[in-house]
């Protein structure tokens, strides 16, 4: 039992704590579980900066630590190009193939564009694309012009993210772009109509709490102050960081919530979604380290660019979120329709169905071995105990 608890505390990821079906009466534990039912993009919250307790005391991985945030003048286009060239060199040096998880959305398309810009015709074999029918439908014109009959494609159902795969490939995705290029509008939707999302969060603090309190009540009417608790917790990390004066608006606050609390999970999302058949097998520490070093957006410069441009990430026109990323794509494909009409949206692919219905993993240890009800004796009791003891 103690060995399993230690593995949990040093784990890479806890998978949906609210699915643990042990009875929970502790109000603090109930609030913790509400995070994963209410906050957009949540699966495992770990603060990179500041004090944020979890029932498992699982610490943030230093491979994804937040750099010192400072103002830089680098253009986004230059950052994309430099990162693509760096990863191309890493692929050649280690004899790996670059594999891009392409959803058809803005972020993953921008990552793919950065490589298509720089790979020569005789180097195109260095890159493959993971896609689904949903990917193609979301951005059919791009698929027709730049992927079909040009790049080798991999269907997610044939993919096995085991140690051998990581030895032979650099797997990339666009997910951290949701932290870099603007927060989810779902979390501040009531503030959009009168543009109060642009006002200082300190002036809207009680309204932000009330909004989440209301959402919490809709899910569990025994909890009256979920929003008050969570807004206070995240704000504490912001104030401890020293960046609170620059992170000024309601939208900025939600940027910080994702940027600080979900960056690590966002960077590691391929493990979570695609290890559906090989979850019981470990991955070498060498391959885990190499993966983290090559996560496309996991660089100091990308994160500092986001901080430097925080005031323009979300402007008065809410439809212009990720506009600069779309311009990067447009400079390559000249698709005016995509530039003008493409909106930020969640991509619910069949990968999610596979994860939700076929995998019962409770947590992943430091080697990305998955532990579930079959290899944890009394796991419901164990997780219930950790939740009951939670006083955060």
C-alpha positions as CSV (number, residue, x, y, z in Angstrom):
1,X,0.0,0.0,0.0
2,X,2.8,2.5,0.9
3,X,4.6,1.6,-2.3
4,X,1.5,2.5,-4.4
5,X,1.0,5.8,-2.5
6,X,4.7,6.7,-3.2
7,X,4.1,5.9,-6.9
8,X,1.1,8.2,-6.9
9,X,3.0,11.0,-5.2
10,X,5.7,10.8,-7.8
11,X,3.3,10.1,-10.7
12,X,3.4,11.7,-14.1
13,X,-0.4,12.0,-14.3
14,X,-3.6,11.2,-12.3
15,X,-6.4,10.2,-14.6
16,X,-9.8,11.7,-13.7
17,X,-9.9,11.6,-9.9
18,X,-13.7,12.2,-10.0
19,X,-14.1,8.7,-11.5
20,X,-13.0,7.1,-8.3
21,X,-16.3,5.8,-7.0
22,X,-15.6,5.6,-3.2
23,X,-18.1,7.7,-1.1
24,X,-16.6,11.1,-0.3
25,X,-18.1,13.3,2.5
26,X,-15.1,15.6,3.0
27,X,-16.1,19.0,1.5
28,X,-12.5,19.8,0.5
29,X,-12.3,16.6,-1.4
30,X,-15.6,17.3,-3.1
31,X,-14.3,20.7,-4.2
32,X,-11.2,19.1,-5.6
33,X,-13.2,16.6,-7.7
34,X,-15.3,19.5,-9.0
35,X,-12.3,21.0,-10.7
36,X,-12.2,18.2,-13.2
37,X,-15.9,18.5,-13.9
38,X,-16.1,22.2,-14.4
39,X,-12.7,23.7,-15.5
40,X,-12.1,23.5,-19.2
41,X,-9.2,21.3,-20.3
42,X,-8.6,19.8,-16.9
43,X,-7.3,16.3,-16.2
44,X,-4.4,16.8,-13.8
45,X,-3.8,20.2,-12.2
46,X,-0.2,20.8,-11.0
47,X,1.0,24.4,-10.3
48,X,4.3,25.1,-11.9
49,X,4.6,28.2,-9.7
50,X,3.1,28.9,-6.3
51,X,1.3,26.9,-3.6
52,X,-1.3,24.5,-4.7
53,X,-2.0,21.3,-2.7
54,X,-3.4,18.2,-4.2
55,X,-4.8,15.1,-2.4
56,X,-1.9,13.1,-3.8
57,X,0.9,15.7,-3.2
58,X,2.1,14.9,-6.7
59,X,4.7,17.5,-7.7
60,X,5.2,19.3,-11.0
61,X,7.8,17.8,-13.4
62,X,10.8,20.1,-13.7
63,X,11.0,19.2,-17.4
64,X,8.0,21.5,-17.8
65,X,8.9,24.2,-15.3
66,X,8.0,27.8,-16.1
67,X,10.9,29.9,-17.3
68,X,11.5,33.4,-15.8
69,X,8.9,35.5,-17.6
70,X,10.2,38.6,-19.3
71,X,9.4,40.8,-22.2
72,X,10.9,39.8,-25.5
73,X,10.6,41.3,-29.0
74,X,10.8,38.0,-31.0
75,X,8.1,37.6,-33.6
76,X,5.9,34.5,-33.4
77,X,6.8,33.6,-37.0
78,X,10.5,33.6,-36.1
79,X,9.9,31.4,-33.1
80,X,7.9,28.8,-35.2
81,X,10.6,28.7,-37.8
82,X,13.5,28.4,-35.4
83,X,11.8,25.7,-33.4
84,X,11.0,23.7,-36.6
85,X,14.6,23.9,-37.7
86,X,15.9,22.8,-34.3
87,X,13.6,19.7,-34.2
88,X,14.5,18.8,-37.8
89,X,18.1,18.8,-36.8
90,X,17.3,16.7,-33.7
91,X,15.5,14.2,-35.9
92,X,18.4,13.9,-38.3
93,X,20.9,13.6,-35.5
94,X,19.0,10.8,-33.7
95,X,17.7,9.1,-36.8
96,X,14.1,9.7,-35.8
97,X,11.0,10.5,-37.9
98,X,8.9,13.5,-36.9
99,X,5.2,12.6,-36.3
100,X,2.7,15.5,-36.0
101,X,-0.7,14.8,-34.3
102,X,-2.9,16.9,-36.7
103,X,-6.4,17.7,-35.6
104,X,-7.1,20.1,-38.4
105,X,-7.3,22.9,-35.8
106,X,-5.3,26.1,-35.6
107,X,-2.5,25.0,-33.3
108,X,-1.7,21.6,-34.9
109,X,-1.9,23.1,-38.4
110,X,0.6,25.8,-37.4
111,X,3.0,23.2,-36.1
112,X,2.7,21.2,-39.3
113,X,3.2,24.4,-41.5
114,X,6.5,25.2,-39.7
115,X,8.0,21.9,-41.0
116,X,6.4,22.1,-44.5
117,X,8.1,25.5,-44.9
118,X,11.5,24.2,-44.2
119,X,11.7,20.6,-45.4
120,X,13.2,20.1,-48.8
121,X,11.5,17.7,-51.3
122,X,14.1,15.1,-50.5
123,X,13.5,15.5,-46.8
124,X,9.7,15.1,-46.8
125,X,10.1,11.5,-45.6
126,X,11.2,12.9,-42.3
127,X,7.6,13.8,-41.4
128,X,4.4,11.8,-40.9
129,X,1.0,12.8,-39.8
130,X,-1.4,11.2,-37.3
131,X,-5.0,12.1,-38.2
132,X,-8.6,10.9,-38.2
133,X,-11.6,11.5,-40.5
134,X,-12.5,14.4,-38.1
135,X,-9.1,16.0,-38.8
136,X,-9.7,15.9,-42.5
137,X,-13.2,17.4,-42.2
138,X,-12.0,20.2,-40.0
139,X,-9.5,21.5,-42.5
140,X,-10.1,19.6,-45.8
141,X,-8.5,22.2,-48.1
142,X,-5.2,21.9,-46.2
143,X,-5.4,18.1,-46.2
144,X,-6.0,18.1,-50.0
145,X,-3.2,20.5,-50.8
146,X,-0.5,19.5,-48.4
147,X,-1.1,16.1,-46.9
148,X,-2.9,13.8,-49.3
149,X,-0.4,12.0,-51.6
150,X,2.4,14.1,-50.1
151,X,2.9,13.0,-46.5
152,X,2.7,9.5,-45.0
153,X,-0.4,9.3,-42.7
154,X,-1.0,7.2,-39.6
155,X,-4.4,6.4,-38.3
156,X,-4.6,6.6,-34.6
157,X,-6.1,3.1,-34.3
158,X,-2.9,1.6,-35.6
159,X,-0.6,3.6,-33.3
160,X,1.1,2.2,-30.3
161,X,3.0,4.7,-28.1
162,X,5.4,2.2,-26.6
163,X,9.1,2.6,-25.9
164,X,10.0,1.5,-29.4
165,X,7.9,4.2,-30.9
166,X,9.6,6.9,-28.9
167,X,13.0,5.5,-29.8
168,X,12.2,6.0,-33.5
169,X,10.0,9.1,-33.5
170,X,9.6,12.7,-32.3
171,X,5.9,13.1,-31.6
172,X,4.5,16.6,-31.8
173,X,1.1,18.2,-31.2
174,X,-0.4,21.6,-30.9
175,X,-2.2,21.3,-27.5
176,X,0.0,23.8,-25.4
177,X,-1.1,26.5,-27.9
178,X,-4.3,26.7,-25.8
179,X,-2.2,28.1,-23.1
180,X,0.0,30.3,-25.2
181,X,-2.5,32.0,-27.5
182,X,-5.4,32.8,-25.3
183,X,-7.6,31.3,-22.6
184,X,-10.8,29.3,-23.1
185,X,-13.8,31.7,-23.5
186,X,-16.0,29.1,-21.8
187,X,-14.5,30.1,-18.4
188,X,-15.4,33.7,-18.6
189,X,-18.4,33.5,-21.0
190,X,-20.7,35.8,-18.8
191,X,-18.1,38.5,-19.0
192,X,-18.0,38.6,-22.8
193,X,-21.2,40.5,-23.8
194,X,-20.3,43.7,-22.0
195,X,-16.5,43.2,-22.4
196,X,-15.9,43.0,-18.7
197,X,-13.4,40.2,-19.5
198,X,-11.1,43.1,-20.4
199,X,-11.4,44.8,-17.0
200,X,-9.0,44.2,-14.1
201,X,-9.6,40.9,-12.5
202,X,-9.2,42.5,-9.0
203,X,-12.3,44.6,-9.7
204,X,-14.2,41.6,-10.9
205,X,-13.0,39.2,-8.3
206,X,-16.3,38.5,-6.5
207,X,-18.1,38.1,-9.9
208,X,-15.5,35.6,-11.0
209,X,-16.1,33.6,-7.7
210,X,-19.8,33.8,-8.1
211,X,-19.7,32.5,-11.6
212,X,-17.8,29.4,-10.6
213,X,-19.9,29.1,-7.4
214,X,-23.0,28.9,-9.6
215,X,-21.4,26.2,-11.9
216,X,-20.4,24.2,-8.9
217,X,-23.9,24.3,-7.5
218,X,-25.3,23.0,-10.8
219,X,-23.0,19.9,-10.5
220,X,-23.2,19.4,-6.7
221,X,-25.7,21.4,-4.7
222,X,-24.1,20.4,-1.4
223,X,-21.2,22.8,-2.2
224,X,-21.9,26.5,-2.1
225,X,-18.4,28.0,-2.5
226,X,-16.5,26.0,-5.0
227,X,-15.7,29.1,-7.1
228,X,-14.7,31.1,-4.0
229,X,-12.3,28.3,-3.0
230,X,-10.8,27.8,-6.5
231,X,-10.4,31.4,-7.5
232,X,-8.6,32.1,-4.2
233,X,-6.3,29.1,-4.7
234,X,-5.2,30.1,-8.2
235,X,-4.9,33.7,-7.3
236,X,-2.5,32.7,-4.5
237,X,-0.2,31.1,-7.0
238,X,-0.4,34.2,-9.2
239,X,0.4,36.6,-6.3
240,X,3.3,34.3,-5.2
241,X,4.7,34.3,-8.7
242,X,5.3,38.1,-8.8
243,X,3.5,38.5,-12.1
244,X,0.1,39.6,-10.8
245,X,0.5,43.3,-11.9
246,X,1.0,42.3,-15.5
247,X,-1.6,39.6,-15.5
248,X,-4.3,42.2,-15.2
249,X,-7.7,41.4,-16.9
250,X,-10.3,38.7,-16.3
251,X,-9.1,37.0,-19.5
252,X,-5.5,37.3,-18.3
253,X,-6.4,35.6,-15.1
254,X,-7.8,32.6,-17.0
255,X,-4.7,32.6,-19.2
256,X,-2.6,32.2,-16.0
257,X,-4.9,29.4,-14.7
258,X,-4.2,27.3,-17.7
259,X,-0.6,28.5,-18.3
260,X,0.4,27.7,-14.7
261,X,-1.9,24.8,-13.7
262,X,-2.4,22.8,-16.9
263,X,0.8,23.3,-18.9
264,X,2.4,20.0,-17.8
265,X,-0.7,18.0,-18.6
266,X,-1.1,19.8,-21.9
267,X,2.5,19.1,-23.0
268,X,2.1,15.4,-22.1
269,X,-1.3,14.8,-23.6
270,X,-0.2,12.3,-26.3
271,X,0.7,9.8,-23.5
272,X,-2.8,10.3,-22.0
273,X,-4.7,9.9,-25.3
274,X,-2.7,7.4,-27.3
275,X,-1.3,4.8,-24.9
276,X,-4.5,2.8,-25.2
277,X,-2.9,-0.7,-25.8
278,X,0.6,-0.3,-24.2
279,X,-0.3,1.4,-21.0
280,X,1.2,-1.4,-18.9
281,X,4.6,-1.1,-20.5
282,X,7.2,1.3,-19.2
283,X,9.0,4.0,-21.3
284,X,12.7,4.6,-20.7
285,X,13.8,7.7,-18.9
286,X,16.0,8.6,-21.8
287,X,13.0,8.6,-24.2
288,X,10.8,10.5,-21.7
289,X,13.4,13.2,-21.4
290,X,13.9,13.4,-25.1
291,X,10.2,13.8,-25.6
292,X,9.9,16.7,-23.1
293,X,12.8,18.5,-24.8
294,X,11.1,18.3,-28.2
295,X,7.5,19.3,-27.2
296,X,7.1,21.9,-29.9
297,X,5.8,24.8,-27.7
298,X,7.7,23.8,-24.5
299,X,10.5,26.4,-24.9
300,X,11.4,29.5,-22.8
301,X,10.9,31.8,-25.9
302,X,7.4,30.6,-26.7
303,X,6.3,31.1,-23.1
304,X,8.0,34.5,-22.8
305,X,6.3,35.5,-26.1
306,X,2.9,34.7,-24.7
307,X,3.6,36.7,-21.5
308,X,5.0,39.6,-23.6
309,X,1.9,39.7,-25.8
310,X,-0.7,39.1,-23.1
311,X,-2.4,42.4,-23.7
312,X,-3.2,41.5,-27.3
313,X,-3.9,37.8,-27.0
314,X,-7.6,38.6,-26.2
315,X,-8.8,41.9,-27.6
316,X,-12.1,43.6,-27.9
317,X,-13.0,41.4,-30.9
318,X,-13.4,38.0,-29.3
319,X,-13.4,36.3,-32.7
320,X,-9.8,37.3,-33.2
321,X,-8.3,34.9,-30.7
322,X,-5.3,33.1,-32.2
323,X,-5.3,35.6,-35.1
324,X,-1.5,35.8,-35.2
325,X,-1.3,32.0,-35.4
326,X,-3.8,32.0,-38.3
327,X,-1.7,34.6,-40.1
328,X,1.4,32.4,-39.8
329,X,-0.7,29.6,-41.5
330,X,-2.0,32.1,-44.1
331,X,1.5,33.2,-45.1
332,X,2.1,29.6,-46.1
333,X,-1.2,28.4,-47.6
334,X,-2.8,31.8,-48.7
335,X,-6.2,30.4,-47.6
336,X,-8.2,33.6,-47.0
337,X,-11.3,31.7,-46.0
338,X,-9.5,29.9,-43.2
339,X,-7.9,33.1,-42.0
340,X,-11.2,35.0,-42.0
341,X,-13.6,32.3,-40.8
342,X,-11.8,29.7,-38.7
343,X,-12.7,29.9,-35.0
344,X,-11.2,28.3,-32.0
345,X,-13.0,25.1,-31.1
346,X,-12.5,21.9,-29.2
347,X,-11.8,18.8,-31.2
348,X,-13.6,15.7,-30.0
349,X,-12.0,13.0,-32.0
350,X,-12.5,9.2,-31.8
351,X,-9.4,9.1,-29.7
352,X,-11.4,10.4,-26.9
353,X,-14.0,7.6,-27.3
354,X,-11.3,5.0,-27.1
355,X,-9.8,6.5,-24.0
356,X,-13.1,7.0,-22.2
357,X,-14.5,3.5,-22.9
358,X,-11.6,1.2,-23.2
359,X,-9.0,2.3,-20.7
360,X,-9.4,2.2,-17.0
361,X,-6.0,3.7,-15.9
362,X,-6.0,5.4,-12.6
363,X,-2.6,7.0,-12.7
364,X,0.7,6.8,-14.6
365,X,4.0,6.4,-12.7
366,X,7.3,8.0,-13.6
367,X,7.9,5.4,-16.4
368,X,4.5,6.1,-17.9
369,X,3.3,2.6,-16.8
370,X,-0.4,2.7,-16.2
371,X,-1.9,1.5,-13.0
372,X,-5.6,0.4,-12.9
373,X,-8.1,-1.6,-10.8
374,X,-6.4,-4.8,-12.0
375,X,-3.0,-4.1,-10.5
376,X,-3.9,-2.0,-7.5
377,X,-5.4,-3.9,-4.7
378,X,-8.3,-2.0,-3.0
379,X,-7.6,1.0,-5.3
380,X,-11.0,2.6,-4.6
381,X,-10.3,2.5,-0.9
382,X,-6.8,3.9,-1.4
383,X,-7.9,6.9,-3.5
384,X,-10.9,7.5,-1.3
385,X,-8.6,7.6,1.7
386,X,-6.3,10.2,0.0
387,X,-9.3,12.3,-0.9
388,X,-10.8,12.1,2.6
389,X,-7.5,13.3,4.1
390,X,-7.3,16.2,1.7
391,X,-7.6,19.6,3.5
392,X,-6.6,21.9,0.6
